[in-house]
Amino acid sequence: MTASAAGPAPEIDLAFSLEPGADTGASTVSTLVDPAQAEALWMAHLSGWLAQLGPELPAQLRAAGYSLGLQLCDDATIATLNQTWRHRSGPTDVLAFAAQEEAPPVPQGEGEAWLELGDIIISLDTAERQARDAGHDLEAELLFLASHGLLHLLGWDHPDEGSLAAMLERQTALLLASPS
């Protein structure tokens, strides 16, 4: 898939949650984590990314609106999910549970009015470590992980180095065009 001109921004029905106990510490609290501001900011980012991706999506993934979940949690929670669903021990940075893995064919024309994409789960603990190790802030890391999770919900995968490079290139394009 390649970058295309952005279409109209779709509506977003976002189920955002910050898991109780997923504490980022006073020095690193980001507006993407602050419950009072986070949902609107995440909706703007996700809507913008989906608008960019719209022209290149297969017909069954094109919609006027999308419903998805975004949960920020701690390492213990994501480690449990990682073990349960991926049979891998320990925490990971992001998990994506796609609702449209086997999308039914859509008749000619536009996709459904609303489409359930699935859920993105991000570990704040791991995101903070990765941000520190990479020398950037928590917000940049969260945006990187969320864009990665969104691409997974839309069918992208990276079973080999070539597909990972293509996915990372697409993420970079999404992030460069993100709202500030």
URURLIN-V49434 format. One record per pair of residues at least 12 apart in sequence whose ideal C-beta (glycine too) atoms are under 10 Angstrom apart, sorted by sequence separation. I is the first residue (numbers start at 1). J is the second residue. If there is no record, write none. Layout:
I:J
I:J
This chain:
50:62
78:90
79:91
85:97
103:115
127:139
129:141
130:142
32:45
50:63
78:91
79:92
82:95
127:140
128:141
131:144
18:32
77:91
78:92
81:95
124:138
127:141
128:142
130:144
131:145
156:170
18:33
50:65
75:90
76:91
78:93
100:115
126:141
127:142
130:145
151:166
152:167
156:171
16:32
18:34
50:66
75:91
78:94
81:97
99:115
100:116
151:167
154:170
18:35
74:91
75:92
78:95
99:116
100:117
101:118
124:141
127:144
151:168
17:35
47:65
50:68
73:91
75:93
98:116
99:117
100:118
124:142
127:145
16:35
47:66
98:117
99:118
122:141
126:145
127:146
148:167
151:170
18:38
46:66
97:117
98:118
99:119
122:142
147:167
148:168
151:171
17:38
18:39
96:117
97:118
98:119
147:168
150:171
16:38
17:39
46:68
73:95
96:118
97:119
98:120
122:144
123:145
148:170
16:39
96:119
97:120
122:145
147:170
148:171
151:174
14:38
15:39
16:40
46:70
71:95
95:119
96:120
97:121
121:145
122:146
144:168
147:171
150:174
14:39
16:41
45:70
95:120
96:121
120:145
146:171
147:172
14:40
16:42
42:68
94:120
95:121
96:122
120:146
122:148
145:171
147:173
148:174
12:39
16:43
43:70
94:121
95:122
120:147
122:149
144:171
147:174
14:42
42:70
68:96
69:97
93:121
94:122
95:123
120:148
121:149
143:171
144:172
146:174
147:175
14:43
68:97
92:121
93:122
94:123
120:149
146:175
12:42
13:43
16:46
42:72
68:98
69:99
92:122
93:123
119:149
120:150
144:174
12:43
39:70
68:99
92:123
93:124
118:149
143:174
144:175
147:178
11:43
12:44
14:46
38:70
67:99
91:123
93:125
94:126
117:149
118:150
120:152
143:175
12:45
14:47
93:126
94:127
117:150
120:153
9:43
12:46
38:72
91:125
92:126
93:127
118:152
119:153
9:44
12:47
91:126
117:152
118:153
140:175
143:178
10:46
11:47
12:48
85:121
90:126
93:129
117:153
118:154
9:46
10:47
35:72
93:130
116:153
117:154
9:47
10:48
12:50
32:70
81:119
91:129
8:47
9:48
10:49
11:50
33:72
61:100
82:121
9:49
10:50
32:72
60:100
81:121
9:50
10:51
82:123
6:48
9:51
30:72
58:100
60:102
61:103
81:123
6:49
7:50
8:51
9:52
10:53
60:103
63:106
78:121
6:50
7:51
10:54
59:103
60:104
62:106
77:121
78:122
79:123
6:51
7:52
9:54
58:103
60:105
61:106
78:123
5:51
6:52
7:53
8:54
59:105
60:106
64:110
66:112
77:123
78:124
79:125
5:52
6:53
7:54
58:105
59:106
62:109
63:110
64:111
65:112
67:114
68:115
69:116
76:123
77:124
78:125
79:126
4:52
6:54
7:55
24:72
58:106
59:107
62:110
63:111
64:112
65:113
66:114
67:115
68:116
69:117
71:119
72:120
73:121
75:123
77:125
78:126
93:141
94:142
3:52
4:53
5:54
6:55
7:56
22:71
59:108
62:111
63:112
64:113
65:114
66:115
67:116
68:117
69:118
70:119
71:120
72:121
73:122
74:123
75:124
76:125
96:145
3:53
4:54
5:55
7:57
22:72
59:109
61:111
62:112
63:113
64:114
65:115
66:116
67:117
68:118
69:119
70:120
71:121
72:122
73:123
74:124
75:125
94:144
95:145
96:146
4:55
5:56
22:73
23:74
59:110
60:111
61:112
63:114
64:115
66:117
67:118
68:119
69:120
70:121
71:122
72:123
73:124
74:125
75:126
93:144
94:145
98:149
1:53
3:55
4:56
10:62
11:63
13:65
14:66
15:67
16:68
17:69
18:70
19:71
21:73
22:74
59:111
60:112
63:115
66:118
68:120
69:121
70:122
71:123
72:124
73:125
74:126
93:145
94:146
96:148
97:149
101:153
103:155
2:55
3:56
4:57
10:63
11:64
12:65
13:66
14:67
15:68
16:69
17:70
18:71
19:72
20:73
21:74
22:75
58:111
62:115
63:116
73:126
94:147
96:149
100:153
2:56
10:64
11:65
12:66
13:67
14:68
15:69
16:70
17:71
18:72
19:73
20:74
22:76
57:111
61:115
63:117
75:129
94:148
95:149
96:150
98:152
99:153
100:154
101:155
1:56
7:62
10:65
11:66
12:67
13:68
14:69
15:70
16:71
17:72
18:73
19:74
21:76
22:77
60:115
72:127
93:148
94:149
96:151
97:152
98:153
100:155
1:57
8:64
10:66
11:67
12:68
13:69
14:70
15:71
16:72
17:73
21:77
22:78
61:117
93:149
94:150
96:152
97:153
98:154
1:58
19:76
54:111
95:152
96:153
98:155
19:77
57:115
94:152
96:154
98:156
19:78
98:157
96:156
50:115
50:117
72:142
46:117
70:142
72:145
46:120
72:146
70:146
42:120
70:149
70:150
68:149
68:150
66:150
69:153
68:153
66:153
66:154
33:122
32:122
33:124
61:153
61:154
30:124
33:127
49:143
53:147
61:155
32:127
60:155
28:124
58:154
30:127
45:142
49:146
53:150
57:154
58:155
30:128
41:139
45:143
49:147
53:151
56:154
57:155
25:124
28:127
22:122
24:124
28:128
42:142
46:146
50:150
13:114
22:123
23:124
24:125
30:131
42:143
45:146
46:147
49:150
53:154
11:113
17:119
19:121
22:124
23:125
41:143
45:147
49:151
11:114
13:116
21:124
22:125
24:127
25:128
28:131
53:156
10:114
15:119
17:121
19:123
24:128
28:132
38:142
42:146
46:150
50:154
10:115
12:117
19:124
33:138
45:150
49:154
18:124
32:138
33:139
30:137
32:139
30:138
31:139
32:140
28:137
29:138
30:139
32:141
33:142
28:138
30:140
32:142
27:138
28:139
30:141
32:143
30:142
25:138
30:143
24:138
32:146
56:170
53:170
24:142
52:170
53:173
49:170
52:173
53:174
49:171
52:174
49:173
50:174
52:176
49:174
52:177
48:174
49:175
51:177
52:178
49:177
45:174
48:177
49:178
45:175
48:178
49:179
48:179
47:179
45:178
44:178
45:179
44:179
44:180
41:179
1:151
1:154
1:155
1:156
2:166
1:166
1:167
3:169
2:169
3:170
1:169
2:170
1:170
3:172
4:173
3:173
9:179
2:173
3:174
6:177
3:176
3:177
